[in-house]
Amino acid sequence: MRIELVKRPQQSALFAAISPFIAFAITLVAGAILFSLLGKAPLNGLYAYFVEPLTEVWSLHELAIKAAPLIMIGVGLSICFMSNNWNIGAEGQFVVGAIAGSILPVVFPDFQSPLVLPLMLLMGIAGGAAYAAIPALLKVRFNTNEILSSLMLVYVAQLFLDWLVRGPWRNPEGYNFPETRNFHASAVLPEVLPMSGRAHWGFVFAILAALILWFLVSRTLKGFEIRLLGQSPRAGRFAGFSSARMVFFAFLVAGGLAGLAGICEVSGAIGQLRPTISPGYGFAAIIVAFLGRLNPLGIIAAGLVLALSYLGGEAAQISIGVSDKTVRVFQGLLLFFVLACDTLIHYRVQIGKAPAVQPKAQSHEQPEAAHGHG
Amino acid sequence: MKKTILALAAATALMSVGTAMAQEKTKACFIYVGPIGDFGWSYQHHQGVLEMQKEIGEDKVEIAYLESVPEGADAERAIERFARSGCDIVFTTSFGYMDATNKVAGRFPDVKFEHATGYKREHPNVSTYNSKFHEGRYVQGVIAASMSEVGTAGYIASFPIPEVVMGIDAFVLGAQSVNPDFKVKVVWANTWFDPGKEADAAKALIDQGVDIITQHTDSTAPMQVAAERGIKAFGQASDMIEFGPETQLTSIVDDWGPYYIERVKAVMDGTWEQIDVWGGMGAGHVVMAPYANMPDDVKKLAEETEAKIASGEFDPFTGPINKQDGSVWLKEGEVAEEGVLLGLNFYVEGVDDQLPQ
């Protein structure tokens, strides 16, 4: 007997709808087995992981804080990935956005007015977009592989931030510790509902960004252009769309949103620049973008799920006493099952004896190799 | 019927006793920056925690901890989760948790907070604690200069913060007390825990000709590299003798147990008050691992130095001491003020490195 994956002639609408739930069910089973093997009550473990963080208002706020940068960066990246631009450097764009946005409160702490915050946000967007423009320019002018150039620029950005907070931007009253001065009150992104928790406006911006991009992608000609150039650059050219301009558009949107996420995180959640300001949001957002199937609304859900897995991990460590490593294994299982179950959308499982013949009509489904940019 | 009622009453009584006892149990919670298996900083905190729980009794104190909590926005959430989950006292064991600890402490005035290695106590329920590790580094310097044949040691440093600079300076001063021409080469790993980077740093230093390695990073990798290359080394934070049985001369062991016992007991007695502790060898917070792999005369010298520092007879930062550029820092007999040490940002003479500014 053999088990075979056979490509479906069309995407299965049924599995597109239910595959996340299948994945979740398998994760629950696998999680229960994992917790039992560790000698913990499986139901308690799953409860701590998926339910406990949602039972209290403050924790929902924390969920929003954690999800905001993931969603904001993720929706930006979806534009890149849809248009076949492999921007892996959102982490660096996040950092540069945070640095650019922090110029006012750190270098000019005496400039305090209601104008400071909007300016900071704009500078954050500009910083992230400008940094993303580098791999875009290299790709368009020199046909440089944007995966490598954008990834390498992450390290440049991180080390630049490190140098800033240890050197010129170090807090003069901070005993030489590597951090900038704390932002003054008018440079702090306010909380949305200060009475109930500390979620800041970054989450609102993230949702707005997702809605705007969803509209752009699904309801406008620009959206058609993005998808067409992504699936078939040649067809795009025949339609009169410019690949080069699309490269810039995608990178600037993604970079700008990553920059906005950076300054929101620094201004709203941290309150100063530190040597490390992100636990890898820029990379996690790549997972979020694909978990959300590059659909901005799906990315909202995916961002919330991934954020929940972080919070749930902490809750599980505290309430049932599993280690940090177990929590990461579990998180990995969740992502693995979700991506694996998506296979069912494009393939069906055939259990039989004879090898199935691959139908030929599917070749148009393969994304065309990206050749001949510019 | 009567029996049933009696049984029920007894059961209820027992249950209420049970809850009363559960309430009396003090909950102490800990946040670690690394994994408890790092065999360095976080491992040693966790050892102190286990010692505390054993000493006070598992029936009286309950512990909870979170490992590898990133410094920054995540720390505040982790601390708040603890504050809300019934912890009576929360220990945050890395410098980067300073602002987060103070922010949460402001919102939970009934919970006690203890922040390791920081200097901000913005609310009456926040204490800070740290240890004078540089006392141990002075002893290591004395040993290094006695053991080294080339007169140069390699120093793997983490970040150029005062505590680390202080350690380098104390090491050099200790070494120069034996060999005035002793030199130290420094490599900045820019991490607290990264076995790969630390190993590379150790290899680079050994290739430059040093024959003693010491580290202010938390993994055992430098010790293992030193063992492979057949030179001597000092451990960090915990006794790393298992990772270099023929290599480790000694190690500065952070012993947090006594402090954790004292502070958790204070919470139980209701005598907890805000303090700022900077304990050294005298207080038992800094302990030297058994001196090994050295001749008896060196061992004797090390023990004497340790005893003098522990008794308070001698302070490692006692003049005459010159700064790296040769200008006078401390005159003959002058002792550095704690305030200056806590913000130390310059090298003493004899360090072969430019301090990252």
Interface residues (C-beta under 8 A of the other chain):
Chain A: E56 W58 S59 E62 I65 K66 D162 R166 G167 Y175 N176 F177 P178 N182 R198 E265 A269 I270 G271 Q272 R274 P275 T276 I277 S278 P279 Y310 L311 E314 A315 Q317 I318 S319 G321 S323 D324 K325
Chain B: C29 P35 A64 Y65 L66 E67 S68 P70 E71 G72 A73 D74 E76 R77 A78 E80 R81 F82 R84 S85 F95 G96 D99 Y119 F159 P160 I161 P162 V165 N190 L342 G343 L344 N345 P356 Q357
